[in-house]
């Protein structure tokens, strides 16, 4: 099972939308959190335990993540989706962007994993 974490600023629109979208896939374990002090669910080291890929919405999120959690990120792949905070929760345009930008990373990971199997 592949473990994913989606991060945005306040965990109110983008990352919860991503969590809900990809949680339906039984091959994924998905969570979301926010990096701002007033996030609905703030990022903790526990969120990063065992995570395979962290998807951040903006380059600033990657910088904040690295500044605060560098030691917990060893071996974790970090992908910036470059999705600005211009969408409401479950906005159809946001869903389409997430699907288009996240899915290729999952396919690549799945293909590599299957190719390595004996």
N, C-alpha and C positions, 0 to 999 in steps of 0.2 A: 504494500500500500504506500502510495506517495503522499507525503505530508506537505501541505502548502499553507503559507501564511500571507495574508494580504494586509498591507499597511497603507494608511492615509493619515491625514492630520488628526481628525477628531473621531474617526470611526462612526460616522453618521450616515454617509452616503456612498462613497466609492467602495471602500473596503467591505462594508456589510453587503453591498450589492454583489460584489465578486464572491464573497463567502456563500451567499444564498445560491448564486448561479452554479457554482462548481460543487456544492455540497450534495447535489443530486447524483453525482458520479460515484458509484460504490467503490471504485478503485482509488479514490482520493479521500484523505482526511484533511479538512479545511477549517481554518480559523481566520479571524481578523482582529485587528487592534489599531489604535491610533497612537501617534507620536507626540501630540500636543498635550500640555498639562491638563487641559480640560476635556480630553477625549472621553467618550462614553465608556469605552474599555481601553485603558492605557496599556501600552506594551510593557510586559515584564519578562525577565529571563525565562520564566516557565513557558511562555509562548514559543520560545525559540528551541526548546528542548526537543530534539529529534526531527526538526523541520528539514526538509530537503531543499525547498525553494521558498524564498521570501520575495514576493512581488510588491514593489513600492510604486506609488502612483507618479511621483515626481523626483527629479534629481535631488531636491532639498531633503526629501525623505531618506534617500540613501545616505546622505551626509549625516543627518541626525541619527540614523540607525548605527552607522559606523562609529560615531562619536560616543554614543552611550552604551553600545552592546558589542563592541569589537571582539571581546574574548568569547562571547557566546556564539559567534558566527563562523568559527573554524569549520570548514567543510560544507558550509551552507552557500548555495548559489543565490545571488541577489540579482533580480531582474527589474529594471525600471520600465514601466509601461508607458510613461509620458502621457498620462491622462490628467488634464487640468481639473480643478474643482469647479466645473461648469455644469454639473448634472445633478438631478435629484435622485434620491434612492429609487432603484429599479427603473430608471429612465430607459426606454427602449434603445436610445442611441448609446447610452453607457453600456447596456448589456451587449450590444453589437460590438462595441470597441473592445470590451473585455474578452468576448469570445474570440475575436480576431487576433488579439495580442497575447493572450495567455495560451490558447490551445496549441500553437506551434511549439511552445516550450515543453508541453506535456507530451506531444507526439515524439519529439526528438528524444526526450528522456525515456519514453516507453520503448522506442525502437532500439535504443542503445541497450536497455535492460534486457529486452528479448533477445537481441543479438549475442549478448554475453552468456545466455543460459546454455548449459551443457546439452 
